[in-house]
Amino acid sequence: MEPEYIILISILSTLLVAGIFVIAMLFLISYICFCKTFYSPIIKSQRKSLVVKKASFIFEKHKDTMASWKKSIAELEYKDVYITSFDGLKLHGKYYEYKKGAPIEILFHGYKGSADRDMNGGVLRCFSSGRSALAVDQRAGGFSEGRVITFGINESLDCQKWVEFVINSIDKDAKIILTGVSMGAATVLIASALDMPKNVVAVVADCGYTSAKEIIKETIADMHLSPRFFYPFEIIGGKIFGHFNIDKTSPIEAMAKAKIPTVFIHGDNDAFVHYEMGVRNYETCTAPKKLITIEGAGHANSYLVNPEKYKTELDSFLEPYLA
């Protein structure tokens, strides 16, 4: 073989190996991003400890109140209920009935959370206002199936299924409020732009972000990494390993076509989902709306900081829609 052909083959082989290495590295980075951001263990006991350590300082001074909530919840009767998601997952919820015919709030917890961890105060608040509560474990959370968290993309479709469940299995005439905290707020905001029955009379979004893209980029920056470099790998990881598109839609896009009356609640000292995000969602909302600002509250602890203002202003807004 001529020397020049040997050199050419050597160069092409080197380029091929280099190309394979680059592709492998791209897949590896995408997989790591997927696992860090979207993956949740299937073992239910492992889920209980996720993220709590990172945010535990926010709730430290409220631990006595939270302990009393947990004790009170344990004394309430409830029914375990289940639905099947559009993609075949068995999703779990706990239904606490205040009385037959009462309005029903469907409560959605935050990122890598569960109904038991995040929604005790919400259930007690519902009872204090004369409403029943359905506290659900979102996909990949609590006792629901699934391993992929989609930041409200697929969860919003689950929300639609929970509404159908309430109407078909609890009360066909129920007045329904969709309530979410943090990522749960993203779930209900995105869901509110879907085709909802007239039973859904209001949406309550507590400390919701504007888009997954913004909140993920902020988290990447907080890790002293480049959002411009790493966010594309988040998209690729979601598509390849999670089979969803994180940029498909967002809460703020949904608010541009909102029709259901919506309450936005946000603490002005929120260091995780900044208060400005809640304001932007509120300003974009095209439905009847209200913004409740809880002074001094951090992420997801507005009801802990000022339960009286939270409950009074919320119930005032909801009253005409529940009459």
Phi and psi restraints in degrees (value plus and minus 20) as a CYANA .aco file:
   2 GLU   PHI     -83.7   -43.7
   2 GLU   PSI     124.3   164.3
   3 PRO   PHI     -76.1   -36.1
   3 PRO   PSI     -57.3   -17.3
   4 GLU   PHI     -85.9   -45.9
   4 GLU   PSI     -52.0   -12.0
   5 TYR   PHI     -91.6   -51.6
   5 TYR   PSI     -57.4   -17.4
   6 ILE   PHI     -81.7   -41.7
   6 ILE   PSI     -62.3   -22.3
   7 ILE   PHI     -84.1   -44.1
   7 ILE   PSI     -63.4   -23.4
   8 LEU   PHI     -82.5   -42.5
   8 LEU   PSI     -64.4   -24.4
   9 ILE   PHI     -83.2   -43.2
   9 ILE   PSI     -59.4   -19.4
  10 SER   PHI     -82.7   -42.7
  10 SER   PSI     -62.6   -22.6
  11 ILE   PHI     -84.3   -44.3
  11 ILE   PSI     -65.2   -25.2
  12 LEU   PHI     -84.4   -44.4
  12 LEU   PSI     -58.5   -18.5
  13 SER   PHI     -84.5   -44.5
  13 SER   PSI     -61.7   -21.7
  14 THR   PHI     -83.2   -43.2
  14 THR   PSI     -62.9   -22.9
  15 LEU   PHI     -84.5   -44.5
  15 LEU   PSI     -59.2   -19.2
  16 LEU   PHI     -83.4   -43.4
  16 LEU   PSI     -66.8   -26.8
  17 VAL   PHI     -82.2   -42.2
  17 VAL   PSI     -62.2   -22.2
  18 ALA   PHI     -83.6   -43.6
  18 ALA   PSI     -60.8   -20.8
  19 GLY   PHI     -83.5   -43.5
  19 GLY   PSI     -63.5   -23.5
  20 ILE   PHI     -82.1   -42.1
  20 ILE   PSI     -60.6   -20.6
  21 PHE   PHI     -83.3   -43.3
  21 PHE   PSI     -64.3   -24.3
  22 VAL   PHI     -82.7   -42.7
  22 VAL   PSI     -65.4   -25.4
  23 ILE   PHI     -82.2   -42.2
  23 ILE   PSI     -62.3   -22.3
  24 ALA   PHI     -81.9   -41.9
  24 ALA   PSI     -60.4   -20.4
  25 MET   PHI     -86.2   -46.2
  25 MET   PSI     -59.1   -19.1
  26 LEU   PHI     -82.6   -42.6
  26 LEU   PSI     -62.9   -22.9
  27 PHE   PHI     -84.6   -44.6
  27 PHE   PSI     -61.1   -21.1
  28 LEU   PHI     -84.3   -44.3
  28 LEU   PSI     -65.6   -25.6
  29 ILE   PHI     -82.8   -42.8
  29 ILE   PSI     -61.7   -21.7
  30 SER   PHI     -82.2   -42.2
  30 SER   PSI     -59.7   -19.7
  31 TYR   PHI     -87.9   -47.9
  31 TYR   PSI     -60.8   -20.8
  32 ILE   PHI     -83.3   -43.3
  32 ILE   PSI     -63.9   -23.9
  33 CYS   PHI     -81.3   -41.3
  33 CYS   PSI     -61.8   -21.8
  34 PHE   PHI     -80.5   -40.5
  34 PHE   PSI     -68.0   -28.0
  35 CYS   PHI     -83.9   -43.9
  35 CYS   PSI     -60.7   -20.7
  36 LYS   PHI     -89.4   -49.4
  36 LYS   PSI     -53.7   -13.7
  37 THR   PHI    -123.0   -83.0
  37 THR   PSI     -61.4   -21.4
  38 PHE   PHI    -132.7   -92.7
  38 PHE   PSI     -34.0     6.0
  39 TYR   PHI    -109.2   -69.2
  39 TYR   PSI     120.7   160.7
  40 SER   PHI    -152.6  -112.6
  40 SER   PSI     115.3   155.3
  41 PRO   PHI     -79.4   -39.4
  41 PRO   PSI     126.1   166.1
  42 ILE   PHI     -97.5   -57.5
  42 ILE   PSI     -43.0    -3.0
  43 ILE   PHI     -93.8   -53.8
  43 ILE   PSI      95.3   135.3
  44 LYS   PHI     -79.0   -39.0
  44 LYS   PSI     -57.1   -17.1
  45 SER   PHI     -85.8   -45.8
  45 SER   PSI     -50.0   -10.0
  46 GLN   PHI     -91.2   -51.2
  46 GLN   PSI     -49.3    -9.3
  47 ARG   PHI     -86.2   -46.2
  47 ARG   PSI     -46.8    -6.8
  48 LYS   PHI     -84.3   -44.3
  48 LYS   PSI     -46.4    -6.4
  49 SER   PHI    -116.7   -76.7
  49 SER   PSI     -25.2    14.8
  50 LEU   PHI     -86.3   -46.3
  50 LEU   PSI     113.5   153.5
  51 VAL   PHI      47.8    87.8
  51 VAL   PSI     -41.8    -1.8
  52 VAL   PHI     -76.1   -36.1
  52 VAL   PSI     -61.4   -21.4
  53 LYS   PHI     -80.7   -40.7
  53 LYS   PSI     -60.2   -20.2
  54 LYS   PHI     -82.6   -42.6
  54 LYS   PSI     -57.5   -17.5
  55 ALA   PHI    -127.2   -87.2
  55 ALA   PSI     -15.8    24.2
  56 SER   PHI     -82.1   -42.1
  56 SER   PSI     -50.5   -10.5
  57 PHE   PHI     -83.5   -43.5
  57 PHE   PSI     -46.2    -6.2
  58 ILE   PHI     -84.5   -44.5
  58 ILE   PSI     -56.5   -16.5
  59 PHE   PHI    -120.9   -80.9
  59 PHE   PSI     -21.1    18.9
  60 GLU   PHI     -74.8   -34.8
  60 GLU   PSI     -66.9   -26.9
  61 LYS   PHI     -95.1   -55.1
  61 LYS   PSI     -27.1    12.9
  62 HIS   PHI    -128.2   -88.2
  62 HIS   PSI      -6.8    33.2
  63 LYS   PHI     -82.5   -42.5
  63 LYS   PSI     -52.6   -12.6
  64 ASP   PHI     -88.0   -48.0
  64 ASP   PSI     -62.6   -22.6
  65 THR   PHI     -83.0   -43.0
  65 THR   PSI     -64.0   -24.0
  66 MET   PHI     -84.7   -44.7
  66 MET   PSI     -55.5   -15.5
  67 ALA   PHI     -85.9   -45.9
  67 ALA   PSI     -58.9   -18.9
  68 SER   PHI     -88.3   -48.3
  68 SER   PSI     -56.6   -16.6
  69 TRP   PHI     -80.0   -40.0
  69 TRP   PSI     -67.2   -27.2
  70 LYS   PHI     -81.0   -41.0
  70 LYS   PSI     -59.3   -19.3
  71 LYS   PHI     -86.2   -46.2
  71 LYS   PSI     -62.0   -22.0
  72 SER   PHI     -86.2   -46.2
  72 SER   PSI     -59.9   -19.9
  73 ILE   PHI     -82.9   -42.9
  73 ILE   PSI     -58.1   -18.1
  74 ALA   PHI     -82.6   -42.6
  74 ALA   PSI     -41.3    -1.3
  75 GLU   PHI    -110.0   -70.0
  75 GLU   PSI     -27.1    12.9
  76 LEU   PHI    -109.3   -69.3
  76 LEU   PSI     122.9   162.9
  77 GLU   PHI     -97.8   -57.8
  77 GLU   PSI     124.1   164.1
  78 TYR   PHI    -169.0  -129.0
  78 TYR   PSI     147.7   187.7
  79 LYS   PHI    -145.1  -105.1
  79 LYS   PSI     108.0   148.0
  80 ASP   PHI     -91.4   -51.4
  80 ASP   PSI     108.2   148.2
  81 VAL   PHI    -149.0  -109.0
  81 VAL   PSI     138.1   178.1
  82 TYR   PHI    -161.7  -121.7
  82 TYR   PSI     128.6   168.6
  83 ILE   PHI    -153.5  -113.5
  83 ILE   PSI     146.6   186.6
  84 THR   PHI    -130.4   -90.4
  84 THR   PSI     106.5   146.5
  85 SER   PHI     -93.0   -53.0
  85 SER   PSI     151.0   191.0
  86 PHE   PHI     -79.8   -39.8
  86 PHE   PSI     -45.2    -5.2
  87 ASP   PHI    -129.8   -89.8
  87 ASP   PSI       2.6    42.6
  88 GLY   PHI      68.4   108.4
  88 GLY   PSI      -7.6    32.4
  89 LEU   PHI    -106.7   -66.7
  89 LEU   PSI     122.7   162.7
  90 LYS   PHI    -108.6   -68.6
  90 LYS   PSI      94.9   134.9
  91 LEU   PHI    -127.7   -87.7
  91 LEU   PSI     121.2   161.2
  92 HIS   PHI    -131.7   -91.7
  92 HIS   PSI     127.8   167.8
  93 GLY   PHI    -169.7  -129.7
  93 GLY   PSI     144.2   184.2
  94 LYS   PHI    -138.6   -98.6
  94 LYS   PSI     103.8   143.8
  95 TYR   PHI    -121.8   -81.8
  95 TYR   PSI      98.5   138.5
  96 TYR   PHI    -127.4   -87.4
  96 TYR   PSI      92.0   132.0
  97 GLU   PHI    -114.4   -74.4
  97 GLU   PSI     100.4   140.4
  98 TYR   PHI     -94.2   -54.2
  98 TYR   PSI     -72.9   -32.9
  99 LYS   PHI    -184.4  -144.4
  99 LYS   PSI     139.0   179.0
 100 LYS   PHI     -84.4   -44.4
 100 LYS   PSI     116.5   156.5
 101 GLY   PHI      67.4   107.4
 101 GLY   PSI     -25.9    14.1
 102 ALA   PHI     -92.1   -52.1
 102 ALA   PSI     132.2   172.2
 103 PRO   PHI     -77.0   -37.0
 103 PRO   PSI     133.6   173.6
 104 ILE   PHI    -143.2  -103.2
 104 ILE   PSI     105.5   145.5
 105 GLU   PHI    -116.2   -76.2
 105 GLU   PSI     110.2   150.2
 106 ILE   PHI    -118.7   -78.7
 106 ILE   PSI     100.0   140.0
 107 LEU   PHI    -125.4   -85.4
 107 LEU   PSI     109.2   149.2
 108 PHE   PHI    -139.2   -99.2
 108 PHE   PSI     105.2   145.2
 109 HIS   PHI    -100.6   -60.6
 109 HIS   PSI     159.7   199.7
 110 GLY   PHI    -111.2   -71.2
 110 GLY   PSI    -194.1  -154.1
 111 TYR   PHI     -76.7   -36.7
 111 TYR   PSI     105.8   145.8
 112 LYS   PHI      33.1    73.1
 112 LYS   PSI      14.7    54.7
 113 GLY   PHI    -130.2   -90.2
 113 GLY   PSI    -180.5  -140.5
 114 SER   PHI    -177.2  -137.2
 114 SER   PSI     145.2   185.2
 115 ALA   PHI     -82.2   -42.2
 115 ALA   PSI     -61.1   -21.1
 116 ASP   PHI     -85.0   -45.0
 116 ASP   PSI     -53.1   -13.1
 117 ARG   PHI    -102.1   -62.1
 117 ARG   PSI     -60.3   -20.3
 118 ASP   PHI    -126.5   -86.5
 118 ASP   PSI     -40.3    -0.3
 119 MET   PHI    -133.7   -93.7
 119 MET   PSI      -8.3    31.7
 120 ASN   PHI     -80.2   -40.2
 120 ASN   PSI     -67.1   -27.1
 121 GLY   PHI     -82.6   -42.6
 121 GLY   PSI     -57.3   -17.3
 122 GLY   PHI     -83.4   -43.4
 122 GLY   PSI     -62.3   -22.3
 123 VAL   PHI     -83.1   -43.1
 123 VAL   PSI     -65.8   -25.8
 124 LEU   PHI     -85.1   -45.1
 124 LEU   PSI     -57.4   -17.4
 125 ARG   PHI     -82.0   -42.0
 125 ARG   PSI     -63.0   -23.0
 126 CYS   PHI     -78.2   -38.2
 126 CYS   PSI     -66.5   -26.5
 127 PHE   PHI     -83.1   -43.1
 127 PHE   PSI     -58.4   -18.4
 128 SER   PHI     -88.0   -48.0
 128 SER   PSI     -39.5     0.5
 129 SER   PHI    -124.5   -84.5
 129 SER   PSI     -11.6    28.4
 130 GLY   PHI      58.9    98.9
 130 GLY   PSI      10.3    50.3
 131 ARG   PHI    -142.0  -102.0
 131 ARG   PSI     128.0   168.0
 132 SER   PHI    -100.5   -60.5
 132 SER   PSI     144.2   184.2
 133 ALA   PHI    -157.0  -117.0
 133 ALA   PSI     115.4   155.4
 134 LEU   PHI    -136.0   -96.0
 134 LEU   PSI      82.7   122.7
 135 ALA   PHI    -114.6   -74.6
 135 ALA   PSI      93.7   133.7
 136 VAL   PHI    -124.0   -84.0
 136 VAL   PSI     128.8   168.8
 137 ASP   PHI    -109.1   -69.1
 137 ASP   PSI      95.6   135.6
 138 GLN   PHI     -87.5   -47.5
 138 GLN   PSI     141.4   181.4
 139 ARG   PHI     -71.4   -31.4
 139 ARG   PSI     119.7   159.7
 140 ALA   PHI      47.5    87.5
 140 ALA   PSI      -3.4    36.6
 141 GLY   PHI    -152.9  -112.9
 141 GLY   PSI     129.5   169.5
 142 GLY   PHI      35.8    75.8
 142 GLY   PSI    -147.9  -107.9
 143 PHE   PHI    -122.9   -82.9
 143 PHE   PSI      -2.1    37.9
 144 SER   PHI    -109.4   -69.4
 144 SER   PSI     134.0   174.0
 145 GLU   PHI     -97.8   -57.8
 145 GLU   PSI     149.4   189.4
 146 GLY   PHI      90.8   130.8
 146 GLY   PSI     131.5   171.5
 147 ARG   PHI    -144.0  -104.0
 147 ARG   PSI     -22.9    17.1
 148 VAL   PHI    -137.5   -97.5
 148 VAL   PSI     102.3   142.3
 149 ILE   PHI    -113.5   -73.5
 149 ILE   PSI     108.2   148.2
 150 THR   PHI    -136.2   -96.2
 150 THR   PSI      -2.5    37.5
 151 PHE   PHI      38.9    78.9
 151 PHE   PSI      10.1    50.1
 152 GLY   PHI      85.2   125.2
 152 GLY   PSI     -31.2     8.8
 153 ILE   PHI     -86.8   -46.8
 153 ILE   PSI     -84.6   -44.6
 154 ASN   PHI     -99.4   -59.4
 154 ASN   PSI     -47.7    -7.7
 155 GLU   PHI     -82.3   -42.3
 155 GLU   PSI     -51.1   -11.1
 156 SER   PHI     -86.2   -46.2
 156 SER   PSI     -53.5   -13.5
 157 LEU   PHI     -90.8   -50.8
 157 LEU   PSI     -54.3   -14.3
 158 ASP   PHI     -83.3   -43.3
 158 ASP   PSI     -59.7   -19.7
 159 CYS   PHI     -77.6   -37.6
 159 CYS   PSI     -63.1   -23.1
 160 GLN   PHI     -79.3   -39.3
 160 GLN   PSI     -59.8   -19.8
 161 LYS   PHI     -87.3   -47.3
 161 LYS   PSI     -56.9   -16.9
 162 TRP   PHI     -86.4   -46.4
 162 TRP   PSI     -56.4   -16.4
 163 VAL   PHI     -82.1   -42.1
 163 VAL   PSI     -64.6   -24.6
 164 GLU   PHI     -79.8   -39.8
 164 GLU   PSI     -60.0   -20.0
 165 PHE   PHI     -81.3   -41.3
 165 PHE   PSI     -66.7   -26.7
 166 VAL   PHI     -78.5   -38.5
 166 VAL   PSI     -65.6   -25.6
 167 ILE   PHI     -88.2   -48.2
 167 ILE   PSI     -61.7   -21.7
 168 ASN   PHI    -102.9   -62.9
 168 ASN   PSI     -47.4    -7.4
 169 SER   PHI    -137.7   -97.7
 169 SER   PSI     -34.2     5.8
 170 ILE   PHI    -137.3   -97.3
 170 ILE   PSI     -78.4   -38.4
 171 ASP   PHI    -178.1  -138.1
 171 ASP   PSI      89.9   129.9
 172 LYS   PHI     -85.1   -45.1
 172 LYS   PSI     -39.1     0.9
 173 ASP   PHI    -125.4   -85.4
 173 ASP   PSI      -9.2    30.8
 174 ALA   PHI     -81.4   -41.4
 174 ALA   PSI     119.5   159.5
 175 LYS   PHI    -108.2   -68.2
 175 LYS   PSI     101.8   141.8
 176 ILE   PHI    -132.9   -92.9
 176 ILE   PSI     114.7   154.7
 177 ILE   PHI    -135.7   -95.7
 177 ILE   PSI     109.5   149.5
 178 LEU   PHI    -116.2   -76.2
 178 LEU   PSI      97.4   137.4
 179 THR   PHI    -144.1  -104.1
 179 THR   PSI     112.4   152.4
 180 GLY   PHI    -162.1  -122.1
 180 GLY   PSI     130.3   170.3
 181 VAL   PHI    -136.5   -96.5
 181 VAL   PSI     110.5   150.5
 182 SER   PHI      39.2    79.2
 182 SER   PSI    -136.7   -96.7
 183 MET   PHI     -83.4   -43.4
 183 MET   PSI     -48.8    -8.8
 184 GLY   PHI     -82.3   -42.3
 184 GLY   PSI     -53.7   -13.7
 185 ALA   PHI     -85.6   -45.6
 185 ALA   PSI     -60.0   -20.0
 186 ALA   PHI     -80.6   -40.6
 186 ALA   PSI     -61.2   -21.2
 187 THR   PHI     -76.7   -36.7
 187 THR   PSI     -71.2   -31.2
 188 VAL   PHI     -93.6   -53.6
 188 VAL   PSI     -51.7   -11.7
 189 LEU   PHI     -87.2   -47.2
 189 LEU   PSI     -64.8   -24.8
 190 ILE   PHI     -85.3   -45.3
 190 ILE   PSI     -61.0   -21.0
 191 ALA   PHI     -82.9   -42.9
 191 ALA   PSI     -52.3   -12.3
 192 SER   PHI     -85.6   -45.6
 192 SER   PSI     -38.9     1.1
 193 ALA   PHI    -109.0   -69.0
 193 ALA   PSI     -24.3    15.7
 194 LEU   PHI    -103.5   -63.5
 194 LEU   PSI     158.0   198.0
 195 ASP   PHI     -97.0   -57.0
 195 ASP   PSI      81.4   121.4
 196 MET   PHI    -128.9   -88.9
 196 MET   PSI     124.1   164.1
 197 PRO   PHI     -88.9   -48.9
 197 PRO   PSI     143.7   183.7
 198 LYS   PHI     -85.8   -45.8
 198 LYS   PSI     -35.2     4.8
 199 ASN   PHI     -80.1   -40.1
 199 ASN   PSI     -50.6   -10.6
 200 VAL   PHI     -97.5   -57.5
 200 VAL   PSI      87.5   127.5
 201 VAL   PHI    -122.1   -82.1
 201 VAL   PSI     -36.1     3.9
 202 ALA   PHI    -182.4  -142.4
 202 ALA   PSI     140.5   180.5
 203 VAL   PHI    -148.6  -108.6
 203 VAL   PSI     118.7   158.7
 204 VAL   PHI    -142.8  -102.8
 204 VAL   PSI      96.1   136.1
 205 ALA   PHI    -134.2   -94.2
 205 ALA   PSI      87.3   127.3
 206 ASP   PHI    -119.6   -79.6
 206 ASP   PSI      94.0   134.0
 207 CYS   PHI      33.8    73.8
 207 CYS   PSI      27.5    67.5
 208 GLY   PHI    -105.1   -65.1
 208 GLY   PSI     128.9   168.9
 209 TYR   PHI    -107.7   -67.7
 209 TYR   PSI     143.5   183.5
 210 THR   PHI     -95.1   -55.1
 210 THR   PSI     -60.9   -20.9
 211 SER   PHI    -178.3  -138.3
 211 SER   PSI     134.3   174.3
 212 ALA   PHI     -81.5   -41.5
 212 ALA   PSI     -57.7   -17.7
 213 LYS   PHI     -77.3   -37.3
 213 LYS   PSI     -67.3   -27.3
 214 GLU   PHI     -85.8   -45.8
 214 GLU   PSI     -65.1   -25.1
 215 ILE   PHI     -91.0   -51.0
 215 ILE   PSI     -55.7   -15.7
 216 ILE   PHI     -88.7   -48.7
 216 ILE   PSI     -61.6   -21.6
 217 LYS   PHI     -82.7   -42.7
 217 LYS   PSI     -59.4   -19.4
 218 GLU   PHI     -83.9   -43.9
 218 GLU   PSI     -59.6   -19.6
 219 THR   PHI     -85.6   -45.6
 219 THR   PSI     -60.8   -20.8
 220 ILE   PHI     -81.4   -41.4
 220 ILE   PSI     -64.4   -24.4
 221 ALA   PHI     -83.4   -43.4
 221 ALA   PSI     -57.7   -17.7
 222 ASP   PHI     -83.3   -43.3
 222 ASP   PSI     -42.6    -2.6
 223 MET   PHI    -109.0   -69.0
 223 MET   PSI     -11.8    28.2
 224 HIS   PHI      42.0    82.0
 224 HIS   PSI      16.2    56.2
 225 LEU   PHI    -136.1   -96.1
 225 LEU   PSI     150.4   190.4
 226 SER   PHI    -110.1   -70.1
 226 SER   PSI      92.5   132.5
 227 PRO   PHI     -80.8   -40.8
 227 PRO   PSI     -57.6   -17.6
 228 ARG   PHI     -81.2   -41.2
 228 ARG   PSI     -58.0   -18.0
 229 PHE   PHI     -98.1   -58.1
 229 PHE   PSI     -65.8   -25.8
 230 PHE   PHI    -105.8   -65.8
 230 PHE   PSI     -48.3    -8.3
 231 TYR   PHI     -80.6   -40.6
 231 TYR   PSI     -59.7   -19.7
 232 PRO   PHI     -75.9   -35.9
 232 PRO   PSI     -52.2   -12.2
 233 PHE   PHI     -91.3   -51.3
 233 PHE   PSI     -49.7    -9.7
 234 GLU   PHI     -83.4   -43.4
 234 GLU   PSI     -63.8   -23.8
 235 ILE   PHI     -82.2   -42.2
 235 ILE   PSI     -68.5   -28.5
 236 ILE   PHI     -82.6   -42.6
 236 ILE   PSI     -64.1   -24.1
 237 GLY   PHI     -81.1   -41.1
 237 GLY   PSI     -62.2   -22.2
 238 GLY   PHI     -82.1   -42.1
 238 GLY   PSI     -62.4   -22.4
 239 LYS   PHI     -90.7   -50.7
 239 LYS   PSI     -66.5   -26.5
 240 ILE   PHI     -94.2   -54.2
 240 ILE   PSI     -69.3   -29.3
 241 PHE   PHI    -117.5   -77.5
 241 PHE   PSI     -44.6    -4.6
 242 GLY   PHI    -125.8   -85.8
 242 GLY   PSI     -32.1     7.9
 243 HIS   PHI      40.0    80.0
 243 HIS   PSI      19.8    59.8
 244 PHE   PHI    -169.0  -129.0
 244 PHE   PSI     141.6   181.6
 245 ASN   PHI    -127.9   -87.9
 245 ASN   PSI      90.7   130.7
 246 ILE   PHI     -84.5   -44.5
 246 ILE   PSI     -42.1    -2.1
 247 ASP   PHI    -115.9   -75.9
 247 ASP   PSI      -8.1    31.9
 248 LYS   PHI     -79.0   -39.0
 248 LYS   PSI     -63.3   -23.3
 249 THR   PHI    -178.6  -138.6
 249 THR   PSI    -198.4  -158.4
 250 SER   PHI    -177.8  -137.8
 250 SER   PSI     142.9   182.9
 251 PRO   PHI     -77.1   -37.1
 251 PRO   PSI     -63.0   -23.0
 252 ILE   PHI     -89.5   -49.5
 252 ILE   PSI     -51.8   -11.8
 253 GLU   PHI     -86.5   -46.5
 253 GLU   PSI     -60.7   -20.7
 254 ALA   PHI     -83.4   -43.4
 254 ALA   PSI     -57.0   -17.0
 255 MET   PHI     -87.2   -47.2
 255 MET   PSI     -42.7    -2.7
 256 ALA   PHI     -89.9   -49.9
 256 ALA   PSI     -33.2     6.8
 257 LYS   PHI    -151.3  -111.3
 257 LYS   PSI       5.7    45.7
 258 ALA   PHI     -90.9   -50.9
 258 ALA   PSI     123.4   163.4
 259 LYS   PHI    -147.0  -107.0
 259 LYS   PSI     -40.4    -0.4
 260 ILE   PHI    -107.0   -67.0
 260 ILE   PSI     111.2   151.2
 261 PRO   PHI     -70.5   -30.5
 261 PRO   PSI     112.3   152.3
 262 THR   PHI    -153.2  -113.2
 262 THR   PSI     114.3   154.3
 263 VAL   PHI    -127.3   -87.3
 263 VAL   PSI     110.6   150.6
 264 PHE   PHI    -130.1   -90.1
 264 PHE   PSI     105.6   145.6
 265 ILE   PHI    -141.2  -101.2
 265 ILE   PSI     112.3   152.3
 266 HIS   PHI    -174.1  -134.1
 266 HIS   PSI     118.2   158.2
 267 GLY   PHI    -101.2   -61.2
 267 GLY   PSI     117.6   157.6
 268 ASP   PHI    -100.6   -60.6
 268 ASP   PSI     -17.2    22.8
 269 ASN   PHI    -136.9   -96.9
 269 ASN   PSI       8.0    48.0
 270 ASP   PHI     -96.6   -56.6
 270 ASP   PSI      96.3   136.3
 271 ALA   PHI    -115.1   -75.1
 271 ALA   PSI     -26.0    14.0
 272 PHE   PHI    -122.6   -82.6
 272 PHE   PSI     -78.2   -38.2
 273 VAL   PHI    -130.3   -90.3
 273 VAL   PSI      81.7   121.7
 274 HIS   PHI     -81.3   -41.3
 274 HIS   PSI     124.6   164.6
 275 TYR   PHI     -70.3   -30.3
 275 TYR   PSI     -56.8   -16.8
 276 GLU   PHI     -79.2   -39.2
 276 GLU   PSI     -50.2   -10.2
 277 MET   PHI     -86.2   -46.2
 277 MET   PSI     -63.8   -23.8
 278 GLY   PHI     -81.8   -41.8
 278 GLY   PSI     -59.7   -19.7
 279 VAL   PHI     -83.5   -43.5
 279 VAL   PSI     -62.2   -22.2
 280 ARG   PHI     -85.2   -45.2
 280 ARG   PSI     -60.3   -20.3
 281 ASN   PHI     -80.4   -40.4
 281 ASN   PSI     -64.6   -24.6
 282 TYR   PHI     -81.1   -41.1
 282 TYR   PSI     -67.4   -27.4
 283 GLU   PHI     -85.2   -45.2
 283 GLU   PSI     -50.5   -10.5
 284 THR   PHI    -100.2   -60.2
 284 THR   PSI     -44.7    -4.7
 285 CYS   PHI     -79.7   -39.7
 285 CYS   PSI     110.2   150.2
 286 THR   PHI    -119.8   -79.8
 286 THR   PSI     -18.9    21.1
 287 ALA   PHI    -116.1   -76.1
 287 ALA   PSI     149.3   189.3
 288 PRO   PHI     -73.6   -33.6
 288 PRO   PSI     117.1   157.1
 289 LYS   PHI    -171.2  -131.2
 289 LYS   PSI     145.0   185.0
 290 LYS   PHI    -172.1  -132.1
 290 LYS   PSI     120.8   160.8
 291 LEU   PHI    -131.1   -91.1
 291 LEU   PSI     103.0   143.0
 292 ILE   PHI    -130.2   -90.2
 292 ILE   PSI      94.6   134.6
 293 THR   PHI    -119.3   -79.3
 293 THR   PSI     105.6   145.6
 294 ILE   PHI    -124.6   -84.6
 294 ILE   PSI      87.9   127.9
 295 GLU   PHI     -85.3   -45.3
 295 GLU   PSI     111.3   151.3
 296 GLY   PHI      61.9   101.9
 296 GLY   PSI     -21.5    18.5
 297 ALA   PHI    -104.5   -64.5
 297 ALA   PSI     119.1   159.1
 298 GLY   PHI    -110.0   -70.0
 298 GLY   PSI    -182.5  -142.5
 299 HIS   PHI     -87.9   -47.9
 299 HIS   PSI     105.9   145.9
 300 ALA   PHI      41.3    81.3
 300 ALA   PSI       1.4    41.4
 301 ASN   PHI    -146.3  -106.3
 301 ASN   PSI       5.6    45.6
 302 SER   PHI     -80.6   -40.6
 302 SER   PSI     -61.4   -21.4
 303 TYR   PHI     -90.6   -50.6
 303 TYR   PSI     -49.0    -9.0
 304 LEU   PHI     -90.3   -50.3
 304 LEU   PSI     -58.5   -18.5
 305 VAL   PHI     -94.8   -54.8
 305 VAL   PSI     -64.0   -24.0
 306 ASN   PHI    -165.0  -125.0
 306 ASN   PSI      53.8    93.8
 307 PRO   PHI     -82.7   -42.7
 307 PRO   PSI     -52.3   -12.3
 308 GLU   PHI     -85.5   -45.5
 308 GLU   PSI     -68.9   -28.9
 309 LYS   PHI     -84.8   -44.8
 309 LYS   PSI     -63.6   -23.6
 310 TYR   PHI     -74.1   -34.1
 310 TYR   PSI     -74.3   -34.3
 311 LYS   PHI     -90.6   -50.6
 311 LYS   PSI     -63.5   -23.5
 312 THR   PHI     -84.2   -44.2
 312 THR   PSI     -68.2   -28.2
 313 GLU   PHI     -90.7   -50.7
 313 GLU   PSI     -55.8   -15.8
 314 LEU   PHI     -85.1   -45.1
 314 LEU   PSI     -69.7   -29.7
 315 ASP   PHI     -84.1   -44.1
 315 ASP   PSI     -53.2   -13.2
 316 SER   PHI     -82.9   -42.9
 316 SER   PSI     -61.9   -21.9
 317 PHE   PHI     -89.0   -49.0
 317 PHE   PSI     -60.0   -20.0
 318 LEU   PHI     -95.3   -55.3
 318 LEU   PSI     -44.7    -4.7
 319 GLU   PHI     -69.5   -29.5
 319 GLU   PSI     -71.9   -31.9
 320 PRO   PHI     -84.9   -44.9
 320 PRO   PSI     -45.6    -5.6
 321 TYR   PHI    -104.9   -64.9
 321 TYR   PSI     -32.8     7.2
 322 LEU   PHI    -125.5   -85.5
 322 LEU   PSI     -23.1    16.9
